[in-house]
Amino acid sequence: MVCRDYPRCLGHPFRLLNTTMTHTQLVVWSGFILGLLFGVVGQRTHYCTAGGLREWWREDNPRRAAALVIALSFALLGTQLSVAFGGLDVRPSIYRQSSFSWLLMPLGGLLFGYGMMLARGCGSRALVLLASGNLRSLVVLLALGVAAAITLTGPLAPWRLTMTEWTLVSWATVSVPELFYGGDPVHHVARLLPVAILVAVLLRVALVNMKLYRHPWEAAGAALIGLLVPAGWWVTGHWGADDFEPVPVESLTFVAPISDAIQYLMLSTGIRAGFGVTVVAGVLLGACATALCAREFQLRGFDSPRHMLRFLAGGVMMGVGGALALGCTIGQGLTGLSTLAFPSFLAVAGILLGAWLSLRGPLRIREQTAV
């Protein structure tokens, strides 16, 4: 259908698209654009949770770790502002479920955290590295995607569901805002005060204590990555809203989408690409184009079979762990925490513990190979 009300369409930049696209098409193309932005920024700033924690805890260099704090600050602030003033409802998302496994959530996080240190990067970082010519990341991504599918819908799925039933807890209150204000929308504005204080503290820690103010471009890139989270919520929660064919309310995450992207490559004639799949495609294209333009595209491979086994094991651990924890360092660490959901805190605590065990704990990884 062609829009004939040009002045009204021009007044709203996406109204013209809404007249020529279905709501599902608008969501998937928007996901692709968000992925492009993530790929460009991730390639230029080397945004990486594993790298940031490694440099901070082993080399006493908090530079990239500070970028993680900046990204979380903007993801949290943008999401909570959208809830308070934009009418965004994140309660239908997987992060705000009233029932969750008290065991599998932190256990999955622990497996993911240890695995990402073995593979020297999480799923999102592996996508950016692959687009820059790092063939080791291809092994990581294939292992992650297949392991996630095995855990979510394959042979390990019955075990996962059984363990979930045995360790299931149900809470009437599953997020920090609900703990203080319940579900009453009248209190949406009131809860912004503690959120603003928390964000101010996080920004001070990152910019002043961790001295990221010396690297303004990295701080700006991390802020943009954080803002992609509320943008994803807005795309699926508002543009994807439809009474007859609703789109799942979600934002950036990379474990299940990487698995879905692999399946889509094999079965594209029988299934449709969703928001997560197009985000993955956008990250690959954006990072590849940026690496080529910056002349940083370089093919890299494994040094030895043992080296390959290490990265393969890391990918498998991330796939299984991410499926159990319902997310990764982006899915739970940014998107989940932006909703202030209690299960996300459990998952992130597990991820940090797994990373600490690999770097400073009794199970630390002694051999470190440069990416």
Steps between C-alpha positions, in 0.01 A plus 500: 500500500629846410461782746318802352516719809855626436511784757381271777744228394791739491409614849568150628817343350369145532137558405578459130673169574198387701280548193723291273617228745328259732586537866712184489700627203556830677630315807744277311639786290537713810687211663735495202571874542565457873736214419684715246557768763616243755742350248649836403546620858616161627767476231633851553499503881586130558210478743542165676395374844761224508779732391393770743496266799831339398680833468352628826553195721831381356668813370340762728379691192132593548460681167281249314322392820395862549334487158283215627383717789421788263296271275305364797429852626345614172313173446347530847418869472355474149284200587363647821425833330313314226298314763421817695418739216472295182246243610746214444404175674790257549303262723425254215874446442681185615691700761188587697359149536343437840654149512863409442755240607706610796765245396519515120504880478831552688640163385441595137663835564803331654540270199463793264750715690765229503433413136534856377844522661602174333385634164635849578168667427125456530260441211470865399877547501543179298267640233705820476828307488372263232395798289857631540653177367551300820420143394536376858176680573322294235571186704383676816175616341419160348569328832296759691203484263484121482548458878225755568261316265583165663422650841189695403323260263729199454609198707583708808163677498317232710778514760485880505124500545517235775768691691299818457192335651700366797659836578216732402416794721209737451515858621216747489765772471773435242659843456632784713228752395223254585659440840451864597210619284318190380356506151322833541595723205442806718834429661697476176627855537582457869729206434714708265663675797685192633576397139648844432711478815624153403585612148685806633707276729579260216602783268725653765666165564560442129606851400686615811608201708578283196620806303305439180468879461844480341349301211184692397445308176492168683261645757273629223508163324410318821213744558368431150514124559305553822236709321446222245336299780203738559483545121453123468232504771322779315512321165352175628281645774338780298547443130458126544180531703206342320190333642491229232871432443701635794880509481688373808613789718880478498816695440866424438620150590722260310480137616161389365523739200833347391341155520194628311722658235675168435164326468372775271795449265396135466120535504430849367235375256295365789552754778505877530786710628414666829637806677798315649606345170509835323694653789765229453510568124532872563789455744691288248447744213568812707819364655626362167444826315670695779799265510543524123474880501751525786726244328486280807358191329754221548460125484604321819490132588600254770857442613450133588231232545509565875431866433196403291370266772517783752289732287262216414451424871440867570232518233322190632506633857359834386223329301392275784549766766323771303202271441474416871544863610268633226760742376861609465709800599282712273169315547515488879784744568342793313148411385398302807654739751334793323166361627644467855373140510629285789574192283731715286704591806538128574610426144750788491641396838558154355670646191733711713579203725581282200727769358672545838560125533669499161723799577566510874337192653611139546387412146688784335612466141877517485551509127388824338516539123465840337188565297 
